[in-house]
């Protein structure tokens, strides 16, 4: 019988209630989309569109983790972070930023931010990063294997980035890992090149769709070489990952 695990198990607070997430961004549509994705995970979500609203919400809501935009209309994310840490010095914060300069990323992390993603981003990536932050800070209770995706004899650990097939370790680049994670989160589902570009290259890739073919070929050499293939091409449609027969 093949083993297919598509979603990690739900996280919960020590008292059995859902984790609390505060989403802070002045882009209403983005906030709504992200909040919907987090509620789908079973989490309790509140949102704020400004720095002051975020500080007030944090005091009332007492979130377990915060997704925080770096650029807000009344103050920047670093100032919001400072105010949040005045009342809860351990609260983990994931910065959401459109700025991709190295110095901006370093500034956010050295100021006390725990992680960051650059806009535009995939919702799956933000959810995965928030899960990892909550596990890392031991705020929520988890099962031992809740970060591991498994399809057949292939496993991927979203926290340690370890990938194994049939008990053998497989070394992947960052992009190969993201591509495999997306395929494993959608086993037996045919994914088009456009869908893969949107998710793996975070909506902002300016190249051609043949980059997907290139990285699929890289992945096949590492995942399928010398084994029953798991990654299949559906001509004219896209790609699908299935447990080996």
N, C-alpha and C positions, 0 to 999 in steps of 0.2 A: 504493500500500500504506500503510495507516495505521500510525502509530508510537505504541505504547503502552509506557511504562516505568512499572512499578508499584513497584519497590523499588530503593533506591540500592545501588550496588555495595558489596561487603564491604570493610571497612577492615582493614588489617594493620599490624603493627609493622615497622620497617625490616628486621628479621631474617626477616620472612615469617611470623611466628607471629601468633596472634589477639590483638587488644587485650585487656587485662586490666581488669576492672571490679570494684570493691568496692562492695557494696550494704550500707548500714548502717541498720537500723531494728529496733525492738523488736516490731513487729507481724509475726508470723511469716507469716501468710497473704499480706500485702502483699509481704514479702520474696521469698516463693516465686513469686508471680505475676510480679514484676518480673525476678527472676532467669531465669525461663523465657523471658520476652520477649527478654531480652538474649542468652541462649544461642541463641535462634532467629536472631538476627542473626549468629551465628557467633563470638561473643565468649566469652572465658574469664572465668567469674564466680565470685566468692566472696562470702559474706555474713557479717555479724556483727550480733548483737542488743544490744550494749552498746558504750559508748565505749572501754573498755579492750580489749575483744575486737577492736574496729576498729583500734586502734593496733597491737596485736600482729599482726593479719592484714596490715596495710599493710606492716609491716617484713618479714614472711615472703613475702608475695605480690607486693609491689612493683607495685601497680596503676598503670594509665595514667590512670585517672579514678575519682572516688569519688562515689557518690550517697549523701548523708549526711542523716539525719533530724536536725532541730534539737533535738528533745526525746527524750533517752535516759534510761534509769533511773538511771545512775550519774553522768553529766555531760552538759552540754548540747553541742550541735553546735559551738558556737564554741570550746569548750575542746578538743574532738576535733580540730577544724581546726588549732588552734595546735600541738598535739602532732604532727599529721601533717606540718606545714610545718617542724618542727624537723629532720626527716630528709629531706624532699623539698620544698624551697621552691617548686617549680614545679608540683606536682601539681594539676590542675584539680578543683574540687569543685562539685557541683550540690547545693544544699540542698533537702531535702524537708521541707516544714513545713505544719502545719495552721493556723498563725497567719497571718492575712492583713492585719494592720495594717501600714501603710506603714513605721512606725518599725522593726518587726521585720525587714522586708525590707532596709531600709537598713543595719541593724546587721549582718546576715549578709554583705552585699556589702562594706561598709566594713571588716569584719574579715578580708577576703581571699577570701570565697567568690566564685566566678566566675559563678554563675547560680542561680536557684531556681525551683521549682514549688510551688504550694500544693495541699494535699490537700483533697478527693479529686482525683486527676489521671488523665489517660488514659495508658496505657502507651506509646502512639505518641508522645506529647509528650515523655515522659522519654527515650525512645530517641533522638528527634530532637535534643534538647538535649545529650545526652551525645556524640552524633556531632559536633555543632557544636563542643563544647568540645575534643574531641580534634583536630579539624582546626585549630581556632584556635591551639592550642598546638604544632602541628606534631609531635605525639608519634607519630602514625601516618601511614603512606603512603596517599595517596588518588589517584584519578584526577580530572582536572579537572572532570568533569561529575557526580561522584557525589552531589552535593547537589541535583541538578535532577530534578524529576519532569516527564515529558512525556507528554501524551495528544494525539495528532493534532498540530495546529498550536498547541496551548496548552502553555506551559511555566511551571513554578513553581520558583524557587530557594529552598530551605529555609533557606539561610544569609543571603542578602541580602534576602529577602522580595520579590524582583522577580518580577512576573508579566507574561507576554507572550503575545499571541495574534496569529499571522500577522505577527510582527515589530513589533507595536505594543505599547507599554507600557500596563499597566492598573494604576491605583491602587486598592488595596483597604484597607478598615479592618482592624484586627486580627482581629475576629470573622469578617469575610468571608474573610480569608486562611485562617483555621483551617478554615472550612467547605469552601473550595475544596481545601485540602490533603487533607482527609479524603475528599472525592469523588475526587480524583486518585489517592489511594493505593488506591482500590477501583474502577477503571474497569470499566464494563460490569456492575457489580454493583448490584442494587437495594438501597438503604439505607432503612430505615424511619425515621419521624420520631423514634421512641424511640432508635434507634441513633445518630442524628445528635445528639440532645440529650445522650446519654451521652458522646459523644466530644468534640463541639465545646464544650459547656458544662460539661465536666469533672465529670459525675455529680452536680452539686449545684445544677442549675438548678431553681428553684421555680415557674416560670411554666407557661404552657400550650404545647402543641405547635404552636400557630399562629405562634410565634416562628420556627419553622423555615420555614414558608411565607413569612414576611416577609423573612427573610434570603436565601432562595432567589430571591425576586423581585429583591432588591437585586443579587445576583450575576448573575442573567440580564441585567439592564440593562447590566452592565459587560462580561460575557463574551460574551453572545450578540447584543447589539444590533447590527443591521445585518449580521449574519453567519449562516451556517448554525448552527442551535442545537446545543449539546452537552449541555445540562442538560435532562433529560426527566422528566415526571411520570408515574408509573405509578399510576393512580387506585386508591385503597384499599390501596396497598402502600407507596409511598415515591418516592424519586428515584434517578435513575441518570445518570452522566456518561459519554458515549460520544464517540469521534471523529466529527467532522462527516462526512457522506457526501460 
